[in-house]
């Protein structure tokens, strides 16, 4: 019977297609006709090597549909041709959970002389996904493989097996001593994936925060975060570690856990005074992540902070948003006096609160007449972020339309457009900037008029 596949009339037998490596055509037949699987199984014992190889390959590509071939593929693992053994190994993994009977033989192949077979055996054990005693114990033994790639694959497989592979935790901990960063990184991920019993790995994970490779440190931090509360005591013990890289990792992990205990928050905040700038920055980020509970300590830390740290603290307070409302009076006062960059950040932060109470609007309105360009610009920008609720500032924003700095005019125009309040005076003011000498200011005026008119 002729079949039209891909525009080509084909009447070849399955055996011919396998011999000629027309595997896509065979797969297509197998997807449509369940009887093809039985025929493929028959060809696993063919005298021609290419037919055996391709029959095994196709059965793997058919996945669960080829579950009836598991015992035959297991027999193929004894083939004298190593490439057919490897292909059968791969196919058993692709068939998945239905290939559970292959686990003992696949476990044995983890010690095969051929590296590619050892690798595929480890991968297939992960795909079958059954953490039997023989699978886990054999994988643990394979952690000592001479090949870096195979050790990495074995570690990954143990992680994929999940909670049932918890007996591998001690061995995975030892993997943090592996000379390969890929193995060390995979170990952190695997411990996270196994979950149960991972608290046992906490000391090693904390020690790995000192690893020379950032990828290992990154994965270790993430794993500690996933472990959560059980990791906190040990993290607090090393918060003042002599290595600043460790201090950064510790404070990052504690912040991501969103601790609420006031003493713990104070411990994190103590690093705002760290001698290393990156550690101070991580401490601010951690307090930002902790959120509302960190506001009191951020406010208290502000006074003694240097200029750069003050800016970071104000940024953190702003990012916390409405939950930082208790900090509003402090930020408003900071906006009035002090260093220009600090006051500009105060104006910027007020726009992130989402609060449109009078004290905020009046503070930003007054800042529109500040002697410093950056403060005026940020005040206008923040008023725009507050939207219609800040419309009481429109008269002051109209006054800024003649500001000598184009960026200030631009932000003031944008702000009025976002407020969406239409008035003759406002329209007239915006129209006066349609021919501003700076194109981006003129374009902003046109867009603001469109927003106000609803076009």
ChimeraX attribute file (.defattr): number of C-alpha atoms within 10 A of each C-alpha:
attribute: neighborCount
match mode: 1-to-1
recipient: residues
	/A:1	6
	/A:2	9
	/A:3	11
	/A:4	9
	/A:5	10
	/A:6	8
	/A:7	7
	/A:8	9
	/A:9	11
	/A:10	14
	/A:11	12
	/A:12	11
	/A:13	10
	/A:14	20
	/A:15	19
	/A:16	12
	/A:17	19
	/A:18	24
	/A:19	18
	/A:20	12
	/A:21	16
	/A:22	13
	/A:23	18
	/A:24	13
	/A:25	17
	/A:26	22
	/A:27	20
	/A:28	14
	/A:29	15
	/A:30	22
	/A:31	15
	/A:32	9
	/A:33	10
	/A:34	12
	/A:35	11
	/A:36	19
	/A:37	24
	/A:38	13
	/A:39	14
	/A:40	26
	/A:41	21
	/A:42	14
	/A:43	20
	/A:44	24
	/A:45	17
	/A:46	15
	/A:47	9
	/A:48	13
	/A:49	15
	/A:50	15
	/A:51	23
	/A:52	25
	/A:53	25
	/A:54	26
	/A:55	33
	/A:56	28
	/A:57	24
	/A:58	23
	/A:59	30
	/A:60	27
	/A:61	19
	/A:62	18
	/A:63	16
	/A:64	17
	/A:65	16
	/A:66	25
	/A:67	20
	/A:68	16
	/A:69	25
	/A:70	22
	/A:71	14
	/A:72	15
	/A:73	28
	/A:74	21
	/A:75	16
	/A:76	23
	/A:77	22
	/A:78	13
	/A:79	16
	/A:80	9
	/A:81	12
	/A:82	16
	/A:83	16
	/A:84	25
	/A:85	22
	/A:86	25
	/A:87	23
	/A:88	33
	/A:89	31
	/A:90	25
	/A:91	27
	/A:92	36
	/A:93	27
	/A:94	24
	/A:95	25
	/A:96	20
	/A:97	18
	/A:98	19
	/A:99	27
	/A:100	18
	/A:101	14
	/A:102	22
	/A:103	23
	/A:104	15
	/A:105	17
	/A:106	28
	/A:107	22
	/A:108	15
	/A:109	23
	/A:110	27
	/A:111	18
	/A:112	14
	/A:113	10
	/A:114	13
	/A:115	18
	/A:116	15
	/A:117	26
	/A:118	26
	/A:119	24
	/A:120	25
	/A:121	31
	/A:122	30
	/A:123	24
	/A:124	24
	/A:125	34
	/A:126	24
	/A:127	20
	/A:128	21
	/A:129	21
	/A:130	20
	/A:131	21
	/A:132	16
	/A:133	13
	/A:134	15
	/A:135	24
	/A:136	23
	/A:137	15
	/A:138	20
	/A:139	27
	/A:140	21
	/A:141	14
	/A:142	21
	/A:143	23
	/A:144	15
	/A:145	17
	/A:146	10
	/A:147	13
	/A:148	17
	/A:149	15
	/A:150	25
	/A:151	28
	/A:152	23
	/A:153	24
	/A:154	34
	/A:155	29
	/A:156	23
	/A:157	24
	/A:158	34
	/A:159	27
	/A:160	23
	/A:161	23
	/A:162	20
	/A:163	19
	/A:164	18
	/A:165	28
	/A:166	21
	/A:167	17
	/A:168	23
	/A:169	24
	/A:170	15
	/A:171	15
	/A:172	25
	/A:173	21
	/A:174	14
	/A:175	23
	/A:176	22
	/A:177	14
	/A:178	18
	/A:179	10
	/A:180	15
	/A:181	20
	/A:182	18
	/A:183	26
	/A:184	29
	/A:185	25
	/A:186	27
	/A:187	31
	/A:188	30
	/A:189	21
	/A:190	27
	/A:191	35
	/A:192	25
	/A:193	21
	/A:194	21
	/A:195	19
	/A:196	17
	/A:197	18
	/A:198	25
	/A:199	19
	/A:200	15
	/A:201	21
	/A:202	22
	/A:203	14
	/A:204	16
	/A:205	27
	/A:206	21
	/A:207	14
	/A:208	24
	/A:209	23
	/A:210	17
	/A:211	20
	/A:212	11
	/A:213	15
	/A:214	14
	/A:215	15
	/A:216	25
	/A:217	24
	/A:218	16
	/A:219	22
	/A:220	30
	/A:221	24
	/A:222	20
	/A:223	24
	/A:224	30
	/A:225	21
	/A:226	17
	/A:227	21
	/A:228	17
	/A:229	13
	/A:230	14
	/A:231	24
	/A:232	19
	/A:233	10
	/A:234	13
	/A:235	22
	/A:236	17
	/A:237	10
	/A:238	16
	/A:239	21
	/A:240	19
	/A:241	14
	/A:242	9
	/A:243	12
	/A:244	18
	/A:245	18
	/A:246	23
	/A:247	28
	/A:248	23
	/A:249	25
	/A:250	29
	/A:251	30
	/A:252	24
	/A:253	25
	/A:254	29
	/A:255	24
	/A:256	20
	/A:257	20
	/A:258	19
	/A:259	23
	/A:260	14
	/A:261	10
	/A:262	13
	/A:263	10
	/A:264	15
	/A:265	20
	/A:266	16
	/A:267	16
	/A:268	28
	/A:269	22
	/A:270	16
	/A:271	22
	/A:272	26
	/A:273	16
	/A:274	16
	/A:275	10
	/A:276	14
	/A:277	15
	/A:278	15
	/A:279	23
	/A:280	23
	/A:281	20
	/A:282	22
	/A:283	28
	/A:284	28
	/A:285	20
	/A:286	27
	/A:287	31
	/A:288	25
	/A:289	21
	/A:290	20
	/A:291	21
	/A:292	18
	/A:293	19
	/A:294	27
	/A:295	22
	/A:296	14
	/A:297	16
	/A:298	22
	/A:299	17
	/A:300	11
	/A:301	17
	/A:302	18
	/A:303	10
	/A:304	11
	/A:305	15
	/A:306	10
	/A:307	14
	/A:308	12
	/A:309	20
	/A:310	22
	/A:311	20
	/A:312	20
	/A:313	27
	/A:314	26
	/A:315	21
	/A:316	23
	/A:317	31
	/A:318	27
	/A:319	19
	/A:320	21
	/A:321	19
	/A:322	16
	/A:323	16
	/A:324	19
	/A:325	19
	/A:326	13
	/A:327	20
	/A:328	20
	/A:329	11
	/A:330	14
	/A:331	23
	/A:332	20
	/A:333	13
	/A:334	18
	/A:335	26
	/A:336	17
	/A:337	10
	/A:338	10
	/A:339	11
	/A:340	17
	/A:341	16
	/A:342	22
	/A:343	28
	/A:344	22
	/A:345	24
	/A:346	30
	/A:347	32
	/A:348	25
	/A:349	27
	/A:350	33
	/A:351	26
	/A:352	19
	/A:353	23
	/A:354	20
	/A:355	18
	/A:356	19
	/A:357	10
	/A:358	12
	/A:359	13
	/A:360	23
	/A:361	23
	/A:362	17
	/A:363	18
	/A:364	31
	/A:365	22
	/A:366	16
	/A:367	23
	/A:368	27
	/A:369	17
	/A:370	17
	/A:371	10
	/A:372	14
	/A:373	19
	/A:374	20
	/A:375	26
	/A:376	28
	/A:377	25
	/A:378	27
	/A:379	36
	/A:380	32
	/A:381	23
	/A:382	24
	/A:383	36
	/A:384	24
	/A:385	21
	/A:386	22
	/A:387	19
	/A:388	19
	/A:389	17
	/A:390	25
	/A:391	21
	/A:392	16
	/A:393	22
	/A:394	21
	/A:395	13
	/A:396	19
	/A:397	27
	/A:398	19
	/A:399	14
	/A:400	22
	/A:401	21
	/A:402	14
	/A:403	18
	/A:404	10
	/A:405	14
	/A:406	19
	/A:407	19
	/A:408	26
	/A:409	27
	/A:410	25
	/A:411	25
	/A:412	33
	/A:413	32
	/A:414	24
	/A:415	28
	/A:416	32
	/A:417	26
	/A:418	19
	/A:419	23
	/A:420	18
	/A:421	16
	/A:422	15
	/A:423	10
	/A:424	7
	/A:425	12
	/A:426	20
	/A:427	17
	/A:428	12
	/A:429	18
	/A:430	23
	/A:431	16
	/A:432	14
	/A:433	22
	/A:434	19
	/A:435	14
	/A:436	16
	/A:437	10
	/A:438	13
	/A:439	13
	/A:440	14
	/A:441	24
	/A:442	21
	/A:443	16
	/A:444	22
	/A:445	28
	/A:446	19
	/A:447	18
	/A:448	23
	/A:449	23
	/A:450	13
	/A:451	18
	/A:452	18
	/A:453	13
	/A:454	9
	/A:455	7
